[in-house]
Amino acid sequence: MRIISGKYRGKKIFIPKDSFTRPLRDLVKESIFNILEHSNLFICKINKAKILDLFSGTGSFGLECISRGASHVTFFENYISAINILKKNINSLNCHHISKIINRGISTKELKKLDKFDLVFLDPPFKYKKINKLIMDIKKLELLKKNGLIILHRHKSDKEILCEEFKIIKKKNYGISNIFFGY
């Protein structure tokens, strides 16, 4: 795994040796950023943006945002092995000053403590079934800035129906993954 573009382009990202964390594949990550940068369906500027990376794992998505000029990334992760690797990745890029790790489970109580974000990236475990509640909490707590965007990464066979509050702007299928862009 590596940083694809920006200030840290080509820099390797440490990944876990266990199978409990599913790092975002480079191909999927590259496709997401191509859509973000070149789509005419929405305006999303990573440069100077505030990013919320939920279920961040090793931080692949958030670190890519930092490399592309994000002003700050908040990483939310509660699996200790992933957090240790995330810290190692942040240290290797020396980006402590523009990143924050929240080592807790995602709950309404924890989300209430956060500021507003330009972009929220959701990459929950494929078996996670509370995605609609989480999207509703993001909306209800007004965590997105005006014209903010949520990106949701799900398994392609996932049959969960997304709540009406999540307007799907673009859906892409990448083999084992589906990516949804919406708000």
Phi and psi in degrees as a GROMACS rama.xvg file:
@    title "Ramachandran Plot"
@    xaxis  label "Phi"
@    yaxis  label "Psi"
@TYPE xy
-151.61  166.777  ARG-2
-81.824  131.677  ILE-3
-84.9283  -39.7732  ILE-4
-148.335  168.032  SER-5
92.1755  -159.814  GLY-6
-55.6534  -37.2223  LYS-7
-106.404  21.2515  TYR-8
-48.1618  131.371  ARG-9
86.2623  -11.4947  GLY-10
-67.693  132.913  LYS-11
-74.6849  146.725  LYS-12
-111.123  132.012  ILE-13
-70.139  141.312  PHE-14
-126.965  158.499  ILE-15
-73.3231  155.895  PRO-16
-92.8467  -11.9353  LYS-17
-92.4182  176.212  ASP-18
-103.992  12.179  SER-19
-82.117  -22.1296  PHE-20
-110.47  132.598  THR-21
-110.568  93.4083  ARG-22
-63.382  145.722  PRO-23
-67.2947  121.231  LEU-24
-63.2786  145.774  ARG-25
-56.5368  -40.5641  ASP-26
-61.4616  -44.0892  LEU-27
-67.3831  -44.8273  VAL-28
-60.6904  -45.0713  LYS-29
-61.6477  -41.1539  GLU-30
-64.4148  -41.5031  SER-31
-59.261  -47.7385  ILE-32
-69.5089  -32.2248  PHE-33
-62.8507  -42.5964  ASN-34
-65.6801  -44.7005  ILE-35
-58.9853  -41.1074  LEU-36
-82.0511  -26.6179  GLU-37
-119.755  -2.04242  HIS-38
-75.5536  143.771  SER-39
-100.696  9.48612  ASN-40
-83.9075  -19.4571  LEU-41
-158.767  163.627  PHE-42
-109.326  120.759  ILE-43
-141.932  110.903  CYS-44
-105.334  119.423  LYS-45
-73.8686  -38.7357  ILE-46
-57.0323  124.288  ASN-47
70.2923  10.5296  LYS-48
-82.9667  154.709  ALA-49
-99.9246  125.89  LYS-50
-117.267  138.435  ILE-51
-113.759  116.371  LEU-52
-107.423  95.2536  ASP-53
-86.4414  140.979  LEU-54
57.9696  49.2911  PHE-55
-70.0678  -19.9972  SER-56
57.6421  -123.911  GLY-57
-83.2033  -3.7427  THR-58
88.8321  14.4991  GLY-59
-51.6805  -48.0908  SER-60
-67.6248  -51.1469  PHE-61
-62.0009  -38.575  GLY-62
-67.0846  -35.6638  LEU-63
-62.9492  -39.5415  GLU-64
-63.2365  -43.0768  CYS-65
-60.7614  -44.3635  ILE-66
-59.9121  -31.227  SER-67
-92.4856  9.61105  ARG-68
103.139  10.5271  GLY-69
-56.9391  144.205  ALA-70
-78.845  -27.7428  SER-71
-164.302  142.806  HIS-72
-128.194  128.927  VAL-73
-103.018  119.892  THR-74
-99.6797  130.22  PHE-75
-115.524  115.04  PHE-76
-153.961  143.415  GLU-77
-125.063  2.7084  ASN-78
-90.6966  116.193  TYR-79
-59.1626  -39.1395  ILE-80
-63.5408  -41.6827  SER-81
-66.6661  -39.5858  ALA-82
-61.9579  -42.8921  ILE-83
-60.4239  -40.8521  ASN-84
-70.978  -39.9241  ILE-85
-58.0812  -45.8822  LEU-86
-60.582  -42.1121  LYS-87
-62.0702  -41.5185  LYS-88
-65.5592  -43.4181  ASN-89
-62.9052  -42.2532  ILE-90
-61.7793  -42.0344  ASN-91
-66.4019  -26.5451  SER-92
-95.7115  -6.65611  LEU-93
52.601  52.1037  ASN-94
-121.575  35.3055  CYS-95
-61.0913  -37.0987  HIS-96
-67.7262  -17.3115  HIS-97
-122.697  21.9552  ILE-98
-139.268  153.805  SER-99
-142.546  134.863  LYS-100
-107.452  126.789  ILE-101
-106.572  113.98  ILE-102
-96.5574  71.2579  ASN-103
-152.154  163.652  ARG-104
-71.2709  153.47  GLY-105
-80.7974  122.621  ILE-106
-144.184  163.199  SER-107
-57.0912  -41.8243  THR-108
-58.5163  -44.599  LYS-109
-71.4281  -38.0847  GLU-110
-66.1379  -31.6249  LEU-111
-59.8541  -25.2094  LYS-112
-79.6586  -7.98289  LYS-113
-92.0486  158.639  LEU-114
-82.2842  -168.663  ASP-115
-90.6904  151.578  LYS-116
-128.643  153.213  PHE-117
-81.5846  -30.5828  ASP-118
-146.403  133.182  LEU-119
-119.325  126.027  VAL-120
-109.751  123.32  PHE-121
-112.699  116.671  LEU-122
-132.073  64.2565  ASP-123
-71.6949  163.829  PRO-124
-53.9553  145.945  PRO-125
-58.9485  -24.9902  PHE-126
-86.5537  -2.88492  LYS-127
-65.1963  126.528  TYR-128
-113.833  7.86492  LYS-129
-106.368  29.1533  LYS-130
-63.9094  -39.166  ILE-131
-64.7618  -41.2482  ASN-132
-62.1081  -42.014  LYS-133
-63.9155  -43.9265  LEU-134
-62.5121  -42.5888  ILE-135
-63.3309  -40.0453  MET-136
-62.3138  -42.7303  ASP-137
-59.7323  -42.8869  ILE-138
-69.6146  -49.3772  LYS-139
-61.4586  -38.8576  LYS-140
-84.5299  -0.0779235  LEU-141
52.7995  49.9886  GLU-142
-78.212  -17.2394  LEU-143
-94.6554  135.891  LEU-144
-70.7901  167.051  LYS-145
-54.7916  135.117  LYS-146
65.1589  18.05  ASN-147
-67.1986  164.576  GLY-148
-135.628  141.601  LEU-149
-111.1  133.879  ILE-150
-115.692  127.639  ILE-151
-118.724  126.369  LEU-152
-106.213  119.595  HIS-153
-132.973  161.308  ARG-154
-69.3701  143.27  HIS-155
-62.9589  -24.7497  LYS-156
-88.8407  0.977031  SER-157
-62.9538  126.495  ASP-158
-102.979  2.43797  LYS-159
-60.7398  132.823  GLU-160
-88.329  123.966  ILE-161
-76.0912  145.066  LEU-162
-62.3523  155.305  CYS-163
-61.908  -23.9986  GLU-164
-64.997  -21.1157  GLU-165
-96.6277  95.4274  PHE-166
-80.5409  114.518  LYS-167
-77.4787  115.995  ILE-168
-86.0069  -40.8824  ILE-169
-151.038  138.852  LYS-170
-126.684  130.865  LYS-171
-126.429  139.271  LYS-172
-107.704  124.019  ASN-173
-122.276  69.7274  TYR-174
67.9289  -91.3938  GLY-175
-95.5939  -2.0202  ILE-176
-124.681  149.339  SER-177
-116.734  139.212  ASN-178
-119.192  128.287  ILE-179
-116.05  135.8  PHE-180
-113.354  126.583  PHE-181
-170.857  -174.689  GLY-182
